[in-house]
């Protein structure tokens, strides 16, 4: 049986809304208002809103097989994609491919799941926008969506979107989401900076935790007199929309050119500004992530700016160690 739009919607995590695109089903991690805002910013940022970073489907079933067919389009500067399939917490396969001109790809795969009841989790690619052409189980199979009560918003730039994790489950954002066991909406956009207009657009329903990880692109492209007021305005808007929600303020990780001459001046000053902001907004936890990833090119993609899977493991380990130690989450 092929799952209906409503069944897919019921099992989707990390999404603001779900639409039928005249056949394929699109899983949106941004609200309509947020997408429209980015459309007015520039075409590339708008395109990246449709990347499926942090999007998952999770459900219980007794089906003996799973078949997934997708239509994938560009959602970042990377032209490849991976979907990961887990059964009862263990990886059983992947659906992957490359985007070639016109940067579109149809892909499908089938996996044998075995007998009995099991929990299936499908992680969608951070690097591209994946729409579901069909998701098929045994005829008459049980289908029970997994419902998560906690809601988390993850804001950030390319690193929070997932660049350059080899698998969707490898990014620090995905590892944090797994640890928190909540419905985590990844709002990160590659190349993004503090944008108060985004923070002003509220997601539906109560939010239990917000993570914010900007600053590296601000430093790279703006002088402090420009980016610091925008950073403060971003957090003012967040606190206005979510007066009682915990906010996690993450300072940028090490980057290969952190000592270079950039418009932002001293790279380490970014962390100090964010520390001061965290102290002023209340119910916020500042974390200096600079030393979480070893300053080793082996932990980064060739640009020595974006962590690879190894680097992300260090990032997530450092972050979770701090938060567990302080009993903050």
Order of alpha helices (4+ residues) and beta strands (2+ residues): alpha-beta-beta-beta-alpha-alpha-beta-beta-beta-beta-beta-beta-beta-beta-beta-alpha-alpha-beta-alpha-beta-alpha-alpha-beta-alpha-beta-alpha
